[in-house]
């Protein structure tokens, strides 16, 4: 059986259509690789690409994409509201079908080594590839963001895992990782334009400031909706399901006299994520996945 990996690389431009197009196009028309979609964000000045593929074709596609990001994005000129340390900020990969986590860890190691070999861009390993417990946390690696890390990279505790103890002068550095399951990106939209409320709730939700250990979150203003939102990266929706998180956000919003008026999913999710929410809100009893009719099409 063919092996498949899910990858969600992020690059640090969400505002220049011509740059976004050029980078995303590196993922198109490759045998063994399927581009699912890409999600540029003007406020974050960041674009997420979602792609699945067989290990070796996907590895080459990710490396080509990274090279284009390094070519077109200058971190000395880049700014945005999302934490970042490099032009190709992250390359996270996850097992999708017929492949083990260890195989993904090994492939991530290969990708990291090749990033530096081809482009001389330093690499930090995170997730299951992290060299210590601190570096499993993206926030630790990104502390100070590009500008701060540039000044601190010479310190042993902040130096890259591959490359010299310094950042690339224009491309910064890239974080490469493998993990058991992909993150789910969720925006909880609030019925207000007060950004401070969203920031306060986001701070309460994220692990490092006392919230859920599996969540990283920020508050941001949604220009198209004229509302603010709590934007979350959820790294384990089995341990911390969306419905539980939403309930907490609703309770916190109520303290400010406002409501959660919508929940926005960014990118794809596994079926289990939504079924868990349905089971909670519908109080399902004795539910079986065979009751989802589309599941009977598998193998036809």
Backbone as CSV, one residue per row, in Angstrom:
resi,resn,N_x,N_y,N_z,CA_x,CA_y,CA_z,C_x,C_y,C_z
1,UNK,0.842,-1.197,0.000,0.000,0.000,0.000,0.876,1.246,0.000
2,UNK,0.428,2.242,-0.721,1.159,3.507,-0.750,1.104,4.201,0.604
3,UNK,2.196,4.898,0.912,2.274,5.671,2.151,1.984,7.137,1.832
4,UNK,1.277,7.798,2.766,0.924,9.200,2.549,1.209,10.030,3.796
5,UNK,1.697,11.240,3.533,2.020,12.201,4.584,1.206,13.464,4.361
6,UNK,0.823,14.085,5.457,0.121,15.371,5.437,1.130,16.441,5.873
7,UNK,1.242,17.520,5.122,2.165,18.607,5.461,1.423,19.933,5.440
8,UNK,1.787,20.811,6.383,1.142,22.122,6.474,2.218,23.196,6.618
9,UNK,3.032,23.409,5.581,4.103,24.406,5.663,3.559,25.829,5.666
10,UNK,4.255,26.702,6.377,3.882,28.115,6.483,5.018,28.992,5.981
11,UNK,4.722,29.951,5.111,5.740,30.927,4.717,5.285,32.335,5.066
12,UNK,6.242,33.234,5.204,5.989,34.538,5.816,5.629,35.629,4.810
13,UNK,4.575,35.383,4.044,3.993,36.422,3.195,2.527,36.083,2.944
14,UNK,1.660,36.993,3.298,0.244,36.816,3.039,-0.368,38.024,2.366
15,UNK,0.494,38.898,1.818,0.003,40.169,1.274,0.308,40.394,-0.195
16,UNK,1.342,39.767,-0.714,1.734,40.011,-2.107,1.261,38.850,-2.986
17,UNK,0.212,39.037,-3.747,-0.356,37.942,-4.531,0.642,37.267,-5.459
18,UNK,1.537,38.055,-6.046,2.484,37.471,-6.992,3.498,36.571,-6.293
19,UNK,3.872,36.920,-5.081,4.796,36.094,-4.304,4.098,34.820,-3.831
20,UNK,2.900,34.970,-3.310,2.127,33.817,-2.854,1.929,32.831,-4.000
21,UNK,1.546,33.352,-5.158,1.304,32.505,-6.328,2.561,31.736,-6.720
22,UNK,3.696,32.418,-6.753,4.944,31.789,-7.171,5.354,30.666,-6.221
23,UNK,5.144,30.870,-4.918,5.526,29.840,-3.944,4.555,28.667,-3.990
24,UNK,3.276,28.952,-4.034,2.270,27.885,-4.054,2.400,27.039,-5.316
25,UNK,2.735,27.670,-6.437,2.858,26.941,-7.706,3.927,25.856,-7.677
26,UNK,4.884,25.955,-6.754,5.917,24.913,-6.673,5.322,23.577,-6.238
27,UNK,4.109,23.589,-5.699,3.456,22.371,-5.229,2.542,21.740,-6.283
28,UNK,2.391,22.383,-7.416,1.418,21.931,-8.406,2.049,21.041,-9.479
29,UNK,1.252,20.110,-9.999,1.675,19.292,-11.135,2.764,18.290,-10.831
30,UNK,2.840,17.795,-9.591,3.880,16.847,-9.191,3.250,15.483,-8.946
31,UNK,3.744,14.462,-9.606,3.245,13.100,-9.383,3.489,12.690,-7.935
32,UNK,2.451,12.187,-7.297,2.586,11.747,-5.912,2.370,12.840,-4.893
33,UNK,1.985,14.046,-5.353,1.742,15.176,-4.455,0.425,15.827,-4.839
34,UNK,-0.428,16.101,-3.857,-1.688,16.797,-4.111,-1.765,18.055,-3.259
35,UNK,-1.822,19.200,-3.914,-2.042,20.467,-3.220,-3.525,20.561,-2.874
36,UNK,-3.832,20.641,-1.588,-5.226,20.754,-1.166,-5.691,22.196,-1.282
37,UNK,-4.932,23.125,-0.717,-5.305,24.536,-0.793,-4.213,25.358,-0.125
38,UNK,-4.373,26.667,-0.180,-3.485,27.560,0.562,-4.322,28.670,1.163
39,UNK,-3.822,29.243,2.288,-4.630,30.151,3.084,-3.802,31.386,3.463
40,UNK,-3.786,32.396,2.599,-3.047,33.617,2.935,-3.810,34.456,3.958
41,UNK,-3.087,35.125,4.829,-3.702,36.005,5.821,-2.972,37.342,5.804
42,UNK,-3.705,38.385,5.476,-3.110,39.713,5.337,-2.596,40.242,6.673
43,UNK,-3.395,40.071,7.741,-2.976,40.589,9.044,-1.751,39.851,9.572
44,UNK,-1.777,38.533,9.450,-0.631,37.746,9.892,0.564,37.928,8.965
45,UNK,0.315,38.331,7.715,1.336,38.377,6.661,2.020,37.012,6.568
46,UNK,1.174,36.020,6.346,1.608,34.625,6.421,0.660,33.788,5.580
47,UNK,1.187,32.753,4.951,0.346,31.849,4.171,0.610,30.417,4.596
48,UNK,-0.464,29.684,4.801,-0.399,28.263,5.112,-0.710,27.485,3.837
49,UNK,0.113,26.510,3.523,-0.151,25.586,2.416,-0.527,24.243,3.018
50,UNK,-1.558,23.616,2.467,-1.935,22.285,2.920,-1.774,21.319,1.757
51,UNK,-1.004,20.253,1.990,-0.646,19.341,0.911,-0.510,17.922,1.469
52,UNK,-0.831,16.929,0.645,-0.583,15.541,1.016,0.240,14.896,-0.092
53,UNK,0.959,13.834,0.250,1.752,13.203,-0.791,2.506,11.986,-0.300
54,UNK,3.093,11.283,-1.247,3.979,10.172,-0.936,5.312,10.740,-0.439
55,UNK,6.009,10.030,0.433,7.150,10.608,1.139,8.206,11.292,0.274
56,UNK,8.774,10.604,-0.708,9.881,11.206,-1.448,9.445,12.340,-2.382
57,UNK,8.366,12.176,-3.166,7.916,13.321,-3.968,7.538,14.525,-3.113
58,UNK,6.912,14.255,-1.966,6.527,15.363,-1.090,7.759,16.053,-0.511
59,UNK,8.748,15.276,-0.123,9.991,15.857,0.396,10.594,16.820,-0.616
60,UNK,10.700,16.400,-1.877,11.286,17.270,-2.908,10.439,18.506,-3.141
61,UNK,9.110,18.339,-3.107,8.225,19.487,-3.302,8.393,20.499,-2.171
62,UNK,8.511,20.014,-0.950,8.686,20.913,0.193,10.011,21.666,0.112
63,UNK,11.036,20.994,-0.331,12.342,21.646,-0.458,12.328,22.700,-1.568
64,UNK,11.678,22.389,-2.680,11.567,23.374,-3.770,10.781,24.590,-3.304
65,UNK,9.668,24.335,-2.601,8.863,25.426,-2.055,9.691,26.317,-1.126
66,UNK,10.468,25.695,-0.236,11.293,26.456,0.689,12.288,27.338,-0.064
67,UNK,12.899,26.781,-1.099,13.845,27.566,-1.893,13.209,28.798,-2.505
68,UNK,11.980,28.654,-2.978,11.276,29.800,-3.570,10.939,30.842,-2.497
69,UNK,10.573,30.383,-1.300,10.308,31.310,-0.196,11.561,32.110,0.165
70,UNK,12.699,31.412,0.234,13.946,32.095,0.564,14.307,33.124,-0.514
71,UNK,13.986,32.785,-1.747,14.305,33.671,-2.867,13.459,34.945,-2.862
72,UNK,12.193,34.823,-2.479,11.247,35.927,-2.683,10.895,36.712,-1.420
73,UNK,11.261,36.199,-0.246,10.883,36.876,1.004,12.137,37.310,1.749
74,UNK,12.217,38.592,2.046,13.341,39.163,2.785,12.869,39.482,4.198
75,UNK,13.371,38.770,5.183,12.924,38.961,6.555,13.342,40.305,7.141
76,UNK,14.284,40.960,6.511,14.655,42.304,6.963,13.560,43.318,6.636
77,UNK,12.669,42.960,5.712,11.590,43.865,5.296,10.220,43.374,5.742
78,UNK,10.107,42.131,6.163,8.823,41.516,6.476,8.318,41.923,7.857
79,UNK,7.010,42.125,7.972,6.387,42.354,9.271,4.969,41.808,9.235
80,UNK,4.462,41.426,10.393,3.111,40.876,10.469,2.778,40.563,11.906
81,UNK,1.511,40.229,12.171,1.078,40.012,13.547,1.295,38.586,14.033
82,UNK,1.740,37.680,13.139,1.975,36.300,13.560,3.449,36.096,13.880
83,UNK,3.778,35.446,15.005,5.180,35.160,15.321,5.855,34.398,14.183
84,UNK,7.113,34.770,13.877,7.835,34.106,12.787,9.326,34.311,12.960
85,UNK,10.121,33.368,12.387,11.578,33.516,12.436,12.214,33.399,11.058
86,UNK,11.412,33.065,10.037,12.030,32.883,8.730,11.069,33.015,7.572
87,UNK,11.639,33.142,6.385,10.851,33.251,5.157,9.993,32.004,4.976
88,UNK,10.619,30.835,5.010,9.881,29.579,5.118,9.887,29.262,6.592
89,UNK,8.843,29.681,7.280,8.888,29.672,8.739,8.841,28.261,9.304
90,UNK,7.916,27.441,8.810,7.793,26.085,9.338,7.562,25.071,8.218
91,UNK,8.039,23.857,8.451,7.730,22.708,7.590,7.345,21.560,8.520
92,UNK,6.070,21.477,8.921,5.616,20.371,9.764,4.992,19.255,8.934
93,UNK,5.302,18.016,9.277,4.735,16.871,8.570,4.100,15.908,9.570
94,UNK,3.084,15.151,9.080,2.294,14.270,9.932,1.948,12.997,9.178
95,UNK,1.945,11.840,9.845,1.520,10.606,9.176,0.044,10.681,8.814
96,UNK,-0.287,10.259,7.596,-1.679,10.291,7.151,-2.221,8.894,6.900
97,UNK,-1.486,8.060,6.150,-1.967,6.707,5.857,-0.801,5.766,5.604
98,UNK,-0.836,4.606,6.249,0.117,3.512,6.010,1.565,3.900,6.290
99,UNK,1.785,4.853,7.191,3.141,5.281,7.513,3.222,5.560,9.006
100,UNK,4.357,5.234,9.603,4.515,5.403,11.050,5.019,6.799,11.386
101,UNK,4.840,7.167,12.644,5.382,8.427,13.125,6.906,8.432,13.000
102,UNK,7.557,7.305,13.295,9.013,7.255,13.212,9.497,7.513,11.788
103,UNK,8.777,6.994,10.809,9.152,7.265,9.420,9.049,8.748,9.106
104,UNK,8.047,9.414,9.681,7.911,10.853,9.472,9.024,11.621,10.186
105,UNK,9.382,11.152,11.380,10.498,11.771,12.100,11.774,11.676,11.264
106,UNK,12.033,10.505,10.697,13.225,10.312,9.868,13.190,11.212,8.633
107,UNK,12.013,11.330,8.022,11.895,12.175,6.837,12.097,13.645,7.190
108,UNK,11.583,14.066,8.334,11.790,15.448,8.774,13.273,15.733,8.973
109,UNK,13.993,14.763,9.513,15.446,14.924,9.666,16.101,15.134,8.305
110,UNK,15.692,14.329,7.326,16.244,14.471,5.977,15.931,15.857,5.402
111,UNK,14.712,16.315,5.600,14.318,17.624,5.074,15.162,18.720,5.710
112,UNK,15.318,18.650,7.041,16.112,19.667,7.728,17.557,19.704,7.253
113,UNK,18.160,18.536,7.117,19.547,18.475,6.639,19.664,19.052,5.233
114,UNK,18.687,18.732,4.390,18.741,19.165,2.999,18.468,20.658,2.854
115,UNK,17.626,21.218,3.727,17.379,22.668,3.706,18.696,23.418,3.876
116,UNK,19.487,23.000,4.856,20.764,23.697,5.063,21.757,23.395,3.950
117,UNK,21.809,22.154,3.494,22.751,21.777,2.441,22.489,22.555,1.151
118,UNK,21.228,22.692,0.780,20.898,23.348,-0.486,20.913,24.869,-0.401
119,UNK,20.431,25.406,0.733,20.161,26.842,0.781,20.941,27.587,1.858
120,UNK,21.693,26.863,2.690,22.444,27.463,3.793,21.549,28.262,4.746
121,UNK,20.312,27.817,4.887,19.392,28.408,5.853,19.398,27.527,7.101
122,UNK,19.684,28.092,8.273,19.723,27.299,9.508,18.374,26.670,9.828
123,UNK,18.410,25.560,10.549,17.204,24.798,10.855,17.096,24.549,12.353
124,UNK,15.874,24.740,12.853,15.513,24.327,14.208,14.567,23.139,14.086
125,UNK,14.793,22.103,14.881,13.891,20.967,14.904,12.928,21.101,16.079
126,UNK,11.648,20.807,15.827,10.632,20.874,16.874,9.799,19.596,16.846
127,UNK,8.712,19.572,17.615,7.852,18.389,17.654,8.629,17.159,18.105
128,UNK,8.410,16.043,17.437,9.101,14.797,17.783,10.580,14.840,17.409
129,UNK,10.990,15.815,16.628,12.396,15.956,16.232,13.172,16.891,17.153
130,UNK,12.507,17.479,18.136,13.156,18.456,19.014,14.333,17.839,19.752
131,UNK,15.397,18.611,19.859,16.606,18.138,20.536,16.497,18.224,22.053
132,UNK,15.533,18.985,22.558,15.270,19.036,23.993,13.801,19.404,24.199
133,UNK,13.335,19.325,25.433,11.921,19.564,25.731,11.494,20.983,25.376
134,UNK,12.370,21.951,25.624,12.018,23.345,25.323,11.663,23.523,23.856
135,UNK,12.410,22.879,22.987,12.228,23.105,21.554,11.043,22.351,20.964
136,UNK,10.353,21.567,21.767,9.084,21.005,21.310,8.022,22.099,21.192
137,UNK,8.283,23.201,21.854,7.355,24.324,21.898,7.796,25.380,20.886
138,UNK,6.967,25.655,19.886,7.319,26.661,18.881,7.544,28.026,19.511
139,UNK,6.787,28.329,20.566,6.923,29.640,21.199,8.329,29.835,21.776
140,UNK,8.944,28.763,22.259,10.304,28.876,22.785,11.279,29.200,21.661
141,UNK,11.160,28.498,20.558,12.058,28.750,19.430,11.861,30.161,18.895
142,UNK,10.602,30.598,18.828,10.280,31.901,18.223,10.402,33.075,19.198
143,UNK,10.804,32.840,20.417,10.881,33.923,21.396,11.687,35.099,20.836
144,UNK,11.079,36.265,20.833,11.729,37.443,20.261,11.514,37.585,18.773
145,UNK,10.913,36.566,18.153,10.669,36.528,16.718,11.981,36.690,15.926
146,UNK,11.857,36.989,14.650,13.049,37.063,13.805,14.051,38.074,14.359
147,UNK,13.537,39.257,14.729,14.432,40.328,15.169,15.171,39.952,16.455
148,UNK,14.445,39.372,17.415,15.070,39.000,18.673,15.990,37.804,18.544
149,UNK,15.559,36.822,17.742,16.384,35.626,17.577,17.682,35.949,16.841
150,UNK,17.622,36.902,15.937,18.828,37.310,15.214,19.910,37.782,16.194
151,UNK,19.481,38.420,17.281,20.431,38.925,18.277,20.844,37.858,19.288
152,UNK,20.040,36.780,19.381,20.290,35.775,20.423,20.808,34.449,19.887
153,UNK,20.841,34.272,18.578,21.168,32.964,17.981,22.590,32.505,18.289
154,UNK,23.448,33.413,18.739,24.822,33.010,19.066,24.887,32.294,20.410
155,UNK,23.809,32.406,21.228,23.796,31.760,22.535,23.530,30.259,22.372
156,UNK,24.201,29.411,23.129,24.037,27.956,22.964,22.583,27.501,23.057
157,UNK,21.811,28.104,23.987,20.433,27.657,24.161,19.493,28.158,23.067
158,UNK,19.953,29.098,22.229,19.111,29.638,21.162,19.658,29.348,19.764
159,UNK,20.810,28.719,19.681,21.436,28.470,18.383,20.663,27.427,17.585
160,UNK,20.683,27.513,16.258,20.015,26.508,15.413,20.576,25.112,15.645
161,UNK,19.781,24.105,15.294,20.234,22.723,15.390,21.122,22.343,14.217
162,UNK,20.906,22.974,13.085,21.749,22.763,11.911,22.177,24.129,11.397
163,UNK,23.481,24.286,11.161,23.994,25.554,10.664,24.739,26.312,11.743
164,UNK,25.339,27.437,11.389,26.090,28.239,12.354,25.169,28.897,13.364
165,UNK,25.743,29.422,14.424,24.969,30.076,15.475,24.583,31.487,15.038
166,UNK,23.807,31.544,13.982,23.352,32.815,13.416,22.225,32.521,12.442
167,UNK,21.443,33.541,12.125,20.381,33.388,11.132,20.892,33.772,9.755
168,UNK,20.235,33.265,8.727,20.530,33.693,7.356,20.190,35.178,7.250
169,UNK,21.002,35.982,6.572,20.803,37.435,6.568,19.477,37.906,5.981
170,UNK,18.843,37.127,5.119,17.535,37.541,4.575,16.452,36.492,4.797
171,UNK,16.817,35.217,4.853,15.825,34.146,4.968,15.550,33.730,6.407
172,UNK,16.361,34.170,7.365,16.152,33.810,8.758,16.469,32.358,9.022
173,UNK,15.512,31.606,9.540,15.677,30.189,9.828,14.347,29.485,9.603
174,UNK,14.395,28.155,9.543,13.192,27.359,9.311,13.048,26.317,10.402
175,UNK,11.807,26.118,10.859,11.499,25.104,11.859,10.931,23.878,11.141
176,UNK,11.561,22.738,11.334,11.122,21.487,10.706,10.695,20.529,11.810
177,UNK,9.587,19.813,11.590,9.084,18.943,12.656,8.236,17.819,12.099
178,UNK,8.113,16.763,12.902,7.124,15.716,12.676,6.343,15.548,13.968
179,UNK,5.063,15.235,13.826,4.217,15.003,14.989,3.178,13.955,14.634
180,UNK,2.535,13.401,15.655,1.620,12.280,15.431,0.349,12.682,14.723
181,UNK,-0.099,13.916,14.929,-1.320,14.357,14.265,-1.199,15.818,13.907
182,UNK,-1.848,16.198,12.827,-1.782,17.564,12.353,-2.572,18.501,13.238
183,UNK,-2.175,19.744,13.240,-2.913,20.734,14.008,-4.212,21.092,13.298
184,UNK,-5.166,21.542,14.082,-6.423,22.068,13.558,-6.450,23.553,13.881
185,UNK,-6.633,24.378,12.856,-6.681,25.831,13.045,-8.128,26.273,13.149
186,UNK,-8.462,26.939,14.260,-9.833,27.333,14.546,-9.862,28.797,14.959
187,UNK,-10.781,29.551,14.380,-11.025,30.926,14.805,-12.390,30.998,15.474
188,UNK,-12.438,31.436,16.717,-13.698,31.691,17.410,-14.002,33.182,17.256
189,UNK,-15.042,33.504,16.508,-15.361,34.896,16.152,-16.243,35.502,17.234
190,UNK,-15.853,36.669,17.712,-16.569,37.341,18.799,-17.397,38.504,18.269
191,UNK,-18.499,38.767,18.934,-19.405,39.834,18.500,-18.954,41.188,19.046
192,UNK,-17.720,41.559,18.669,-17.168,42.837,19.091,-16.008,43.208,18.176
193,UNK,-15.640,44.482,18.197,-14.452,44.939,17.481,-13.319,45.262,18.446
194,UNK,-13.517,44.960,19.707,-12.526,45.273,20.739,-11.419,44.212,20.728
195,UNK,-10.276,44.558,20.164,-9.182,43.612,20.032,-8.626,43.181,21.382
196,UNK,-8.672,44.053,22.372,-8.130,43.708,23.686,-8.881,42.540,24.318
197,UNK,-10.192,42.458,24.057,-10.959,41.330,24.591,-10.466,40.024,23.969
198,UNK,-10.297,40.025,22.650,-9.807,38.810,21.972,-8.422,38.435,22.480
199,UNK,-7.561,39.418,22.677,-6.214,39.141,23.168,-6.250,38.565,24.579
200,UNK,-7.125,39.099,25.422,-7.230,38.605,26.792,-7.701,37.154,26.822
201,UNK,-8.696,36.838,26.009,-9.202,35.461,25.979,-8.151,34.524,25.386
202,UNK,-7.473,34.982,24.328,-6.429,34.155,23.710,-5.317,33.841,24.704
203,UNK,-4.935,34.813,25.491,-3.878,34.596,26.483,-4.313,33.546,27.503
204,UNK,-5.586,33.602,27.899,-6.097,32.643,28.871,-6.177,31.229,28.287
205,UNK,-6.373,31.125,26.961,-6.556,29.808,26.333,-5.246,29.065,26.120
206,UNK,-4.159,29.766,25.855,-2.938,29.078,25.427,-2.155,28.497,26.599
207,UNK,-1.527,27.365,26.331,-0.826,26.615,27.350,0.194,27.384,28.160
208,UNK,1.140,28.101,27.532,2.204,28.756,28.292,1.715,29.782,29.304
209,UNK,0.488,30.325,29.127,-0.010,31.315,30.087,-1.149,30.755,30.937
210,UNK,-1.198,29.411,31.078,-2.124,28.800,32.016,-3.345,28.143,31.426
211,UNK,-3.465,28.111,30.105,-4.628,27.516,29.467,-4.422,26.060,29.111
212,UNK,-4.907,25.674,27.944,-4.770,24.292,27.477,-3.357,24.043,26.950
213,UNK,-2.734,22.986,27.399,-1.351,22.706,26.996,-1.244,22.408,25.502
214,UNK,-2.345,22.012,24.869,-2.327,21.631,23.457,-2.727,22.777,22.527
215,UNK,-2.836,23.986,23.073,-3.325,25.116,22.271,-2.340,26.278,22.309
216,UNK,-2.152,26.903,21.143,-1.474,28.196,21.037,-2.468,29.148,20.384
217,UNK,-2.590,30.355,20.881,-3.642,31.241,20.384,-3.226,32.695,20.422
218,UNK,-3.849,33.470,19.540,-3.672,34.923,19.493,-5.032,35.548,19.231
219,UNK,-5.179,36.815,19.597,-6.368,37.569,19.242,-6.051,38.440,18.043
220,UNK,-6.983,38.504,17.087,-6.730,39.350,15.922,-8.037,39.921,15.380
221,UNK,-7.913,40.982,14.588,-9.065,41.658,13.996,-9.310,41.112,12.602
222,UNK,-10.546,40.672,12.338,-10.906,40.132,11.033,-11.450,41.263,10.165
223,UNK,-10.611,41.760,9.292,-10.949,42.932,8.487,-12.216,42.692,7.670
224,UNK,-12.372,41.499,7.105,-13.516,41.232,6.235,-14.837,41.144,6.996
225,UNK,-14.781,40.799,8.283,-16.001,40.646,9.067,-16.226,41.787,10.052
226,UNK,-15.233,42.649,10.190,-15.315,43.759,11.146,-15.589,43.251,12.565
227,UNK,-14.978,42.123,12.889,-15.072,41.526,14.214,-13.690,41.048,14.633
228,UNK,-13.536,40.772,15.926,-12.286,40.180,16.383,-12.494,38.688,16.588
229,UNK,-11.392,37.957,16.657,-11.479,36.512,16.841,-10.333,36.019,17.707
230,UNK,-10.575,34.907,18.355,-9.528,34.163,19.047,-9.069,33.089,18.073
231,UNK,-7.846,33.245,17.557,-7.310,32.319,16.562,-6.438,31.293,17.262
232,UNK,-6.780,30.016,17.066,-6.098,28.950,17.800,-5.487,27.908,16.872
233,UNK,-4.291,27.472,17.194,-3.722,26.253,16.651,-3.903,25.170,17.706
234,UNK,-4.693,24.154,17.356,-4.996,23.072,18.292,-4.190,21.850,17.880
235,UNK,-3.296,21.402,18.755,-2.337,20.363,18.405,-2.781,18.955,18.795
236,UNK,-3.887,18.844,19.527,-4.380,17.514,19.894,-5.875,17.608,20.159
237,UNK,-6.675,17.437,19.118,-8.124,17.567,19.274,-8.759,16.313,19.855
238,UNK,-7.969,15.264,20.090,-8.481,14.117,20.850,-8.467,14.449,22.336
239,UNK,-7.331,14.925,22.819,-7.216,15.275,24.238,-7.995,16.540,24.569
240,UNK,-8.043,17.458,23.610,-8.704,18.742,23.822,-9.647,19.012,22.655
241,UNK,-10.851,18.453,22.672,-11.764,18.610,21.534,-12.266,20.038,21.379
242,UNK,-12.665,20.368,20.170,-13.097,21.734,19.861,-14.269,22.162,20.734
243,UNK,-15.231,21.266,20.971,-16.411,21.674,21.735,-16.037,22.131,23.138
244,UNK,-15.047,21.474,23.745,-14.636,21.843,25.102,-13.992,23.227,25.104
245,UNK,-13.162,23.465,24.115,-12.491,24.757,23.998,-13.510,25.869,23.759
246,UNK,-14.474,25.599,22.877,-15.487,26.601,22.569,-16.312,26.952,23.803
247,UNK,-16.626,25.960,24.613,-17.377,26.220,25.835,-16.627,27.175,26.767
248,UNK,-15.316,26.982,26.874,-14.515,27.853,27.731,-14.477,29.270,27.159
249,UNK,-14.302,29.387,25.844,-14.282,30.714,25.222,-15.626,31.415,25.420
250,UNK,-16.721,30.664,25.286,-18.052,31.253,25.499,-18.194,31.781,26.919
251,UNK,-17.689,31.036,27.885,-17.775,31.473,29.280,-16.947,32.730,29.509
252,UNK,-15.750,32.770,28.921,-14.898,33.952,29.077,-15.500,35.169,28.365
253,UNK,-16.060,34.949,27.172,-16.692,36.048,26.434,-17.863,36.616,27.216
254,UNK,-18.601,35.735,27.889,-19.754,36.173,28.671,-19.351,37.141,29.775
255,UNK,-18.151,36.998,30.283,-17.660,37.925,31.313,-17.562,39.345,30.790
256,UNK,-17.322,39.462,29.477,-17.222,40.781,28.852,-18.555,41.237,28.246
257,UNK,-19.599,40.424,28.430,-20.903,40.780,27.905,-21.043,40.605,26.409
258,UNK,-20.267,39.688,25.836,-20.337,39.451,24.392,-20.547,37.966,24.111
259,UNK,-20.839,37.650,22.824,-21.109,36.273,22.422,-20.072,35.787,21.410
260,UNK,-19.934,34.490,21.326,-19.234,33.863,20.200,-20.271,33.704,19.096
261,UNK,-20.037,34.323,17.943,-21.057,34.312,16.887,-20.712,33.366,15.738
262,UNK,-19.544,32.761,15.787,-19.181,31.823,14.724,-17.881,31.127,15.024
263,UNK,-17.701,29.963,14.425,-16.459,29.205,14.536,-15.976,28.887,13.135
264,UNK,-14.778,29.287,12.838,-14.230,29.145,11.492,-13.085,28.127,11.517
265,UNK,-13.191,27.104,10.678,-12.105,26.143,10.512,-11.235,26.575,9.348
266,UNK,-9.933,26.568,9.545,-8.996,26.936,8.486,-8.314,25.654,8.008
267,UNK,-8.593,25.279,6.772,-8.001,24.052,6.245,-8.860,22.839,6.558
268,UNK,-8.296,21.670,6.334,-9.034,20.423,6.510,-8.936,19.910,7.941
269,UNK,-9.860,19.022,8.280,-9.823,18.349,9.580,-10.155,16.880,9.363
270,UNK,-9.749,16.056,10.294,-10.149,14.655,10.254,-11.623,14.541,10.638
271,UNK,-12.268,13.541,10.103,-13.688,13.313,10.368,-13.971,13.241,11.859
272,UNK,-13.069,12.608,12.610,-13.262,12.447,14.053,-13.478,13.782,14.763
273,UNK,-12.803,14.823,14.305,-12.877,16.114,14.972,-14.313,16.630,14.994
274,UNK,-15.000,16.528,13.863,-16.375,17.012,13.778,-17.365,16.030,14.395
275,UNK,-17.094,14.733,14.252,-17.978,13.744,14.862,-17.983,13.907,16.382
276,UNK,-16.823,14.182,16.974,-16.759,14.400,18.421,-17.622,15.583,18.845
277,UNK,-17.610,16.639,18.041,-18.438,17.813,18.355,-19.917,17.472,18.222
278,UNK,-20.258,16.740,17.153,-21.657,16.347,16.953,-22.139,15.460,18.092
279,UNK,-21.290,14.534,18.511,-21.668,13.623,19.596,-21.933,14.385,20.890
280,UNK,-21.136,15.422,21.134,-21.307,16.219,22.351,-22.593,17.034,22.300
281,UNK,-22.766,17.805,21.227,-23.908,18.711,21.166,-25.230,17.981,20.938
282,UNK,-25.194,16.826,20.252,-26.420,16.066,20.015,-26.668,15.018,21.094
283,UNK,-25.684,14.872,22.016,-25.782,13.846,23.066,-26.030,12.466,22.447
284,UNK,-25.228,12.148,21.432,-25.401,10.886,20.728,-25.143,9.688,21.639
285,UNK,-25.964,8.671,21.478,-25.836,7.442,22.246,-25.615,6.283,21.278
286,UNK,-24.635,5.438,21.595,-24.360,4.239,20.791,-24.089,4.582,19.322
287,UNK,-23.408,5.682,19.086,-23.105,6.082,17.709,-22.052,5.160,17.107
288,UNK,-22.189,4.845,15.830,-21.243,4.002,15.104,-20.878,4.708,13.800
289,UNK,-19.589,4.652,13.441,-19.153,5.324,12.211,-19.823,4.741,10.971
290,UNK,-20.365,3.538,11.074,-21.092,2.954,9.952,-22.373,3.729,9.654
291,UNK,-22.761,4.590,10.595,-23.960,5.397,10.379,-23.693,6.607,9.490
292,UNK,-22.432,6.856,9.166,-22.090,7.906,8.202,-22.034,7.244,6.833
293,UNK,-22.990,7.551,5.987,-23.162,6.779,4.762,-21.961,6.872,3.828
294,UNK,-21.281,8.016,3.795,-20.133,8.151,2.898,-19.022,7.156,3.230
295,UNK,-18.947,6.719,4.487,-17.914,5.770,4.859,-18.091,4.417,4.183
296,UNK,-19.282,4.145,3.707,-19.533,2.877,3.019,-19.019,2.884,1.585
297,UNK,-18.593,4.078,1.100,-18.065,4.147,-0.265,-16.611,3.713,-0.326
298,UNK,-15.942,3.708,0.822,-14.532,3.348,0.857,-14.375,1.889,0.429
299,UNK,-13.529,1.672,-0.547,-13.272,0.320,-1.021,-14.168,-0.160,-2.138
300,UNK,-15.162,0.647,-2.526,-16.037,0.252,-3.630,-15.275,0.248,-4.957
